[in-house]
Amino acid sequence: MDGDTLYSIGELARRTGLTVKAIRFYSDCGIVPPTGRSPAGHRLYDIDAAARLELVRTLRDLGIDLPTIRKVLDRELSLAQVAAAHAEALATQIRVLRLRRAVATAVARRGSTPEEMDLMHRLARLSEDERRRLIDGFLDAAFGGLDADLTGIRRTMTPELPDDPEDEQVEAWIELAGLARDPEFGALMRRVTEQHLADQHGADHVRGDVPRPGAVAMVRDHVAPALAADVDSASPQAEAVVAAVAARYADLVGHPDDSALRHRLLTLLETANDPRRESYLRLLAVVNGWPPLDPLAPALTWFVQALRARAS
């Protein structure tokens, strides 16, 4: 366009690709006023008006409202300020859309009821502070008031949903939050913790105050070779595994390997083998972006069956 040339609204429409109706609208709003009028009273626009119109079109394509565009054009706001604010707003919209898609995906996969869908939607929309309160309530139920410093355990059991989560992280958070809302699961985790602390207290009297591997870790380490070798939990070969774990556990708690000790061990492992506990740990790893955990259920189930078969 020539800097001194004036263009009719139709010529401007052809040069910019906008419709005459759109240009007339922006002109009537005072956003891109005409430079002048022809003798017949028709609007005329110069090159500056055309450039202003191009900027308006770009900002509108980005979803910026007309009052804000007017402030940019009138230099009440800088383009950088508007772009930054708009980028932040778009990021929020994207997060909301991703949450909605994750809920829809979960509902479709699970065949959820309307009530379940409503719960998942509400859990997905929780703010960071609301998520924190929900998890803190669960952790208080599981660990609060116990005579031990469980700060480290609480930290490792805390989900931290990223600001820009992947779909699988959102889905994992929804399921994990459902577990955290379950008071029975909180009570179960407290029983597991109390049993673990009682075992460590017994170890304190025997070997000092240095924490030692608990019963679950003992079972995992001793049963892994048996599972790899496809040893049946009811077979004679399983006896050696049971005896080895029972001996280590007796040493841990400072109690002889007898029927009372094995019953105590059986109760602890049956509680720890609740599928909700493993689900929480699996989902926690997904939400926090940690490597997937090796499942404990196969080893715990194998040992519980082996121990129960030999309980007197």
Protein Blocks (a to p, Z undefined) as FASTA:
>chain_A
ZZkbccdfklmmmmnopafklmmmmmmnomaccfbdcfkopacddfklmmmmmmmmmmmm
nopafklmmmmmnopacfklmmmmmmmmmmmmmmmmmmmmmmmmmmmmnopafklmmmmm
mmmmpcfklmmmmmmmmmmmmmgopacdfklmmmmmpccddfbdcfklmmmmmmmmmmmm
mmklmmmmmmmmmmmmmmmmmmmmmnojadcddfklmmmmmmmmmmmnopafkbmklmmm
mmmmmmmmmmmnopacdfklmmmmmmmmmmmmpmklmmmmmmmmmmnopacdddfklmmm
mmmmmmmmmpZZ
